[in-house]
Amino acid sequence: NEVRRGLVTNSQLLLSCRSGKLTPSQVAKNIIAMLEDCDKSTPPLRAVVQWDQEQIMLMAEASTTRYRNKCTLSCLDGIPVCLKEEFKVVPYHHRVGTVYLGTQPETEDATVAKKLREAGAIIIGVSNMHELGTGTTGCNPNRYHKIPRNPYNPNHFTGGSSSGSAAAVAAGLCPVAIGTDGGGSVRIPASFCGVVGLKGTFGRISCHGSLPLSYSTVSAGPICTSVADAAIVYSILAEPDLLYPYGLKQPKATLSDMCAPDLKGLKMGVDWTFFKACDAEVLSACEKAVKHLQSLGASVVEVSLPEMEETRVAHVICILSEMRDFLQPDFNKHFHEMNLETRASLALASQFTALDYIKANRQRTRSMRFLQEIFSSVNCILTPAVPCTAPRIYESDLLTGSSDMSFTVRSMRFMQLGNFTGIPGLVVPIGYSTAGLPISLQVMAKWWDEAVLLRIGLKLEQFRDQTKKPSVYYDILA
């Protein structure tokens, strides 16, 4: 299945390195040439915004030596990865999509960067992101970042805020990237760019060393070429971190039954009224994907997701209030250095009161209780990933940015429940629109049950007959 997909996966890279057909050093040289090409292309891809040839080659050569001596560190040894600029990665600037943060090179890794190094991964750089994670298009017109392009159609957005991470994976620069997700920021760009995105349970993967923009809604997660790759990265990153209190009491991460031959016995919850609130092409593809899962033995149970409008509003109040609180000094001191959209979002956030925030958190308690009841009768909840495909980039967006609140609200429609209540979610590409843009389905499960998502995700991948190669694609095995 992975070979049929046509995109390079972690597994294919591993096979090439283990067989001696290719060394991590050769792969790294290919990537460096491709990163140079990305910067010169018209328009520039702008997926990886900071990279260092010497750093890449140092890691690659160390990995090549380990392969030669048959003492590799993990399934990620020699695998190229990039991390969203929201994470601290030595020796890059921790700009978080801005022009004013990270004035000096970073001297300490975020926990996820440290773990990836310990696993032998080759960090090829840090990836572009929506400024301070404040939007879902990925549009960031400032001088350090510019607009990342969707590899399936460079005239369309990647989605955000982990925009560069999704673009880098879709374009073949690396089979693995790391993002953060406070309102769909892993899952939206993964969906728009036709790759796999996993938002772990809140606290499952450490966010220590990332800018704490919203402490109650943000989870970290991998964006990958395949579900198998997402499972490998998840199994390496998902564990308690003493420096990150939210995940200290988590149960052990497992991949139990992930490779079961079918889905017999699994009950999939669908709220059809909620499910159908999307574009016709998206709905058609998602309904067919659900039937495919049923054909493998899973049953569909109709469920009602109560108070979704209240949940949507409460999530916005929580995430924006927390961001505004954390960024208050920035808003006062660096207002004129922020993108116009960021200023507008933070100005809106200043209108929320303490009473609004308290009521929003009461709604969170209600929403979590509703989900506890629903998950007592089903194993997962299915929705489309995003109600539409990636939106077009206009000339004005390149100069002043894009601020379309109706699109932001719509793009987060199926995302917010996971962020607000902390449950995990996985998006898997299932097809394409008539314009050739990717469409994905989302699977959500109860807290800490990422294993069932990955099990269903593997079967969802079989639904697609083929994976269309993006119009911008680099083959790092060539």
Residue pairs with C-beta under 8 A, 6 or more apart in sequence:
1 461
1 462
2 9
2 11
2 12
2 226
2 228
3 12
4 466
4 467
5 225
5 226
5 461
5 464
5 466
5 467
6 466
6 467
6 468
6 469
7 170
7 172
7 175
7 225
7 226
7 467
7 469
7 473
8 172
8 175
8 225
8 475
8 476
8 477
9 175
9 224
9 225
9 226
9 228
9 229
10 75
10 76
10 79
10 175
10 176
10 224
10 225
10 226
10 228
10 229
10 232
11 226
11 228
11 229
12 477
13 22
13 27
13 78
13 79
13 80
13 175
13 476
13 477
14 75
14 78
14 79
16 22
16 27
16 477
17 23
17 24
17 27
17 67
17 77
17 78
18 67
20 67
22 477
23 60
23 64
23 67
23 78
24 59
24 60
24 61
24 63
24 64
24 67
24 77
24 78
24 122
25 57
25 60
25 61
25 63
25 64
27 60
27 78
27 80
27 122
27 476
27 477
28 56
28 57
28 59
28 60
28 80
28 122
28 124
29 57
29 60
30 476
30 477
30 478
31 56
31 80
31 124
31 173
31 174
31 476
32 51
32 53
32 56
32 57
34 172
34 173
34 474
34 476
35 48
35 51
35 124
35 125
35 173
37 474
38 44
38 45
38 46
38 47
38 48
38 171
38 173
38 474
41 472
43 147
43 149
43 154
44 146
44 149
45 148
45 149
45 151
45 154
45 167
45 171
45 472
46 128
46 145
46 146
46 147
46 148
46 149
46 164
46 167
47 82
47 127
47 128
47 148
47 149
47 164
47 165
47 167
47 168
47 171
47 173
48 82
48 124
48 125
48 126
48 127
48 128
48 164
48 168
48 173
49 85
49 125
49 126
49 127
49 128
49 144
49 145
49 164
50 85
50 92
50 93
50 125
50 126
51 124
51 125
51 126
52 91
52 92
52 125
55 91
55 123
56 122
56 123
56 124
56 125
59 117
59 121
59 122
59 123
60 78
60 122
62 120
63 72
63 77
63 78
63 120
63 122
64 78
66 72
66 73
66 77
66 78
66 120
67 77
67 78
72 78
72 120
73 118
73 119
73 120
74 119
74 120
74 236
75 119
75 232
75 236
76 116
76 119
76 120
76 121
76 176
76 232
76 233
76 236
77 119
77 120
77 121
78 120
78 121
78 122
79 120
79 121
79 122
79 174
79 175
79 176
80 121
80 122
80 124
80 173
80 174
80 175
80 176
80 476
81 116
81 121
81 122
81 123
81 124
81 174
81 176
81 177
81 178
82 123
82 124
82 125
82 126
82 127
82 164
82 165
82 168
82 173
82 174
82 177
82 178
83 89
83 110
83 112
83 113
83 116
83 123
83 126
83 127
83 165
83 177
83 178
84 126
84 127
84 129
84 161
84 162
84 164
84 165
84 177
84 178
84 179
84 180
84 210
85 92
85 94
85 95
85 96
85 97
85 126
85 127
85 128
85 129
85 164
86 96
86 97
86 129
86 133
86 161
86 179
86 180
86 210
86 211
86 213
87 94
87 110
87 112
87 113
87 126
87 178
87 180
87 209
87 210
88 94
88 106
88 108
88 109
88 110
88 113
88 209
88 210
89 106
89 109
89 110
89 113
89 123
89 126
90 105
90 106
90 107
90 108
90 109
90 113
91 105
91 106
91 107
92 102
92 105
92 106
92 125
92 126
93 101
93 102
93 103
93 104
93 105
93 106
94 101
94 102
94 106
94 211
95 101
95 102
95 144
95 145
96 102
96 129
96 131
96 132
96 133
96 211
97 128
97 129
97 130
97 131
97 132
97 133
97 140
97 142
97 145
97 161
98 131
98 132
98 142
98 144
98 334
98 337
98 338
99 142
99 143
99 144
99 337
100 330
100 334
100 337
101 211
108 209
109 117
109 209
110 206
110 207
110 208
110 209
110 210
111 206
111 207
111 208
111 209
111 241
111 243
111 244
112 178
112 205
112 206
112 209
112 220
112 237
113 123
113 209
114 209
115 236
115 237
116 123
116 178
116 236
116 237
117 123
119 236
121 176
124 173
124 174
127 162
127 163
127 164
127 165
127 167
127 168
127 177
128 138
128 140
128 145
128 146
128 148
128 163
128 164
128 167
129 138
129 140
129 145
129 160
129 161
129 162
129 163
129 164
129 165
130 136
130 137
130 138
130 139
130 140
130 160
130 161
130 163
130 185
131 140
131 142
131 145
131 338
131 339
131 341
131 342
132 211
132 213
132 323
132 327
132 338
132 342
133 160
133 161
133 180
133 182
133 185
133 213
133 323
134 161
134 323
134 341
134 342
134 345
134 346
135 160
135 161
135 341
135 342
135 345
135 402
135 403
135 408
136 159
136 160
136 161
136 183
136 184
136 185
136 188
136 407
136 408
136 411
136 412
137 157
137 158
137 159
137 160
137 163
137 391
137 402
137 404
137 407
137 408
138 147
138 148
138 157
138 158
138 159
138 160
138 161
138 163
138 164
138 167
138 189
139 147
139 157
139 160
139 341
139 393
139 397
139 401
139 402
140 146
140 147
140 148
140 163
140 339
140 401
141 147
141 339
141 397
141 398
141 399
141 400
141 401
142 339
146 398
147 157
147 393
147 397
147 398
148 158
148 163
148 164
148 167
149 155
149 156
149 158
149 167
149 393
149 472
150 156
150 157
150 158
150 159
150 167
150 170
150 192
150 193
150 390
150 437
150 470
151 167
151 170
151 171
151 193
151 470
151 471
151 472
151 473
152 170
152 193
152 194
152 390
152 436
152 437
152 438
152 468
152 470
152 471
153 390
153 435
153 436
153 437
153 471
154 471
154 472
155 392
155 393
156 192
156 389
156 390
156 391
156 392
156 393
156 437
157 163
157 192
157 390
157 391
157 392
157 393
157 402
158 164
158 166
158 167
158 189
158 192
158 193
158 390
159 166
159 188
159 189
159 190
159 191
159 192
159 193
159 386
159 390
159 411
160 185
160 188
160 189
161 179
161 180
161 182
161 185
161 189
162 177
162 179
162 180
162 181
162 185
162 186
162 189
162 190
162 223
163 189
164 177
165 177
165 178
165 179
165 186
165 189
165 223
166 177
166 179
166 189
166 190
166 192
166 193
166 195
166 197
166 223
167 189
167 193
168 174
168 177
169 175
169 176
169 177
169 190
169 193
169 195
169 223
169 224
169 225
170 193
170 194
170 195
170 470
171 470
171 472
171 473
171 474
172 470
172 473
172 474
172 475
172 476
173 474
173 476
174 476
175 224
175 225
175 226
175 229
176 222
176 223
176 224
176 225
176 229
176 233
177 222
177 223
177 224
178 220
178 221
178 222
178 223
178 233
178 237
179 185
179 186
179 189
179 190
179 197
179 220
179 221
179 222
179 223
180 186
180 207
180 210
180 218
180 219
180 220
180 221
181 187
181 197
181 199
181 218
181 219
181 220
181 221
181 415
181 418
181 419
182 213
182 214
182 217
182 218
182 219
182 319
182 419
183 217
183 315
183 319
183 412
183 415
183 416
183 419
184 386
184 411
184 412
184 414
184 415
184 416
184 419
185 218
186 197
186 198
186 199
186 219
186 220
186 221
186 222
186 223
187 197
187 199
187 385
187 386
187 415
187 418
187 425
187 427
187 442
188 385
188 386
188 411
188 412
188 415
189 197
189 223
190 196
190 197
190 223
190 385
190 427
190 440
191 197
191 385
191 386
191 427
191 429
191 438
191 439
191 440
191 442
192 386
192 389
192 390
192 437
192 438
193 390
193 438
193 470
194 429
194 432
194 438
194 440
194 467
194 468
194 470
195 223
195 224
195 225
195 429
196 223
196 224
196 225
196 226
196 227
196 229
196 230
196 426
196 427
196 428
196 429
196 457
197 221
197 222
197 223
197 224
197 230
197 426
197 427
198 221
198 222
198 223
198 224
198 230
198 234
198 424
198 425
198 426
198 450
198 453
198 454
199 219
199 221
199 418
199 419
199 424
199 425
199 426
200 219
200 220
200 221
200 234
200 238
200 424
200 450
201 219
201 250
201 422
201 423
201 424
201 447
201 448
201 449
201 450
202 216
202 217
202 219
202 246
202 422
202 447
203 219
203 244
203 246
203 247
203 248
203 250
203 422
204 219
204 238
204 247
204 250
204 253
204 424
204 448
204 450
205 219
205 220
205 221
205 234
205 237
205 238
205 247
206 220
206 237
206 241
206 243
206 244
206 247
207 218
207 219
207 220
207 244
207 246
208 241
208 243
208 244
209 243
210 218
210 220
211 326
212 218
212 326
213 322
213 323
213 326
213 327
214 318
214 319
214 322
214 323
214 326
215 246
215 322
215 326
216 318
216 322
217 315
217 318
217 319
217 322
217 419
217 420
218 419
219 419
219 422
219 424
220 237
221 234
222 229
222 230
222 233
222 234
222 237
224 230
224 233
226 461
227 426
227 428
227 454
227 457
227 458
227 460
227 461
228 458
230 426
230 454
230 457
231 255
231 258
231 454
234 253
234 450
234 454
235 253
235 255
238 250
238 253
238 450
239 250
239 252
239 253
240 247
240 248
240 249
240 250
241 247
241 248
242 248
250 448
251 448
253 450
253 451
254 451
255 451
255 454
256 451
257 451
257 452
257 455
258 451
258 454
258 455
258 458
259 455
259 458
260 455
262 296
262 297
262 459
263 293
263 296
263 297
263 298
263 455
263 456
263 459
264 296
264 297
264 298
265 297
266 297
266 298
266 299
266 379
266 380
266 452
266 455
266 456
267 298
267 299
267 300
267 301
267 377
267 378
267 379
267 380
268 290
268 293
268 298
268 299
268 300
268 301
268 378
268 379
268 380
268 381
268 382
268 443
268 456
269 300
269 301
269 302
269 303
269 374
269 377
269 378
269 380
269 381
269 382
270 290
270 300
270 301
270 302
270 303
270 381
270 382
270 383
271 302
271 303
271 304
271 305
271 381
271 383
272 302
274 305
274 308
274 383
274 414
275 283
275 286
275 382
275 383
275 384
276 283
277 387
277 413
278 286
278 384
278 386
278 387
278 388
278 413
279 387
279 388
279 389
281 389
281 433
281 434
281 439
282 384
282 386
282 387
282 388
282 389
282 433
282 439
283 384
285 430
285 431
285 439
285 441
286 382
286 383
286 384
286 430
286 439
286 441
288 430
288 431
288 463
289 430
289 431
289 441
289 460
289 463
290 300
290 382
290 441
292 459
292 460
292 462
292 463
293 382
293 456
293 459
293 460
294 300
296 459
298 456
300 382
301 377
301 378
303 374
303 377
303 378
303 381
305 370
305 374
305 381
305 417
306 370
307 363
307 366
307 367
307 370
308 417
310 363
310 366
311 363
311 367
311 416
311 417
311 420
312 409
312 412
312 413
312 416
313 360
314 359
314 360
314 361
314 363
314 364
314 367
314 420
315 360
315 412
315 416
315 419
315 420
316 416
317 352
317 356
317 357
317 359
317 360
318 357
318 360
318 361
318 364
318 420
319 419
320 345
320 346
320 348
320 349
320 352
321 349
321 352
321 356
321 357
321 360
323 345
323 346
323 349
324 331
324 346
324 349
324 350
324 352
327 346
330 338
331 338
331 343
331 346
335 343
338 346
339 401
340 400
340 401
340 403
341 401
341 402
341 403
344 403
364 420
364 421
367 417
367 420
367 421
368 421
368 422
371 417
371 421
371 423
371 446
372 446
374 381
375 445
375 446
379 445
379 449
379 452
380 443
380 444
380 445
380 452
380 453
380 456
381 443
381 444
381 445
382 441
382 442
382 443
382 444
383 414
383 441
383 442
383 444
384 414
384 439
384 440
384 441
384 442
385 414
385 427
385 439
385 440
385 441
385 442
386 411
386 413
386 414
386 415
386 440
387 410
387 411
387 413
387 414
388 410
388 411
389 433
389 435
389 437
389 438
389 439
390 437
390 438
391 404
391 407
393 402
394 402
414 442
415 425
415 442
417 423
417 444
418 424
418 425
418 444
422 447
423 444
423 445
423 446
423 447
424 444
424 445
424 447
424 448
424 449
424 450
424 453
425 442
425 443
425 444
425 453
426 442
426 443
426 444
426 450
426 453
426 454
426 456
426 457
427 440
427 441
427 442
428 440
428 441
428 443
428 457
428 460
428 461
429 438
429 439
429 440
429 464
429 467
430 439
430 440
430 441
430 460
430 463
430 464
431 438
431 439
431 463
431 464
432 438
432 439
432 468
433 439
436 468
441 460
443 453
443 456
443 457
443 460
444 453
445 452
445 453
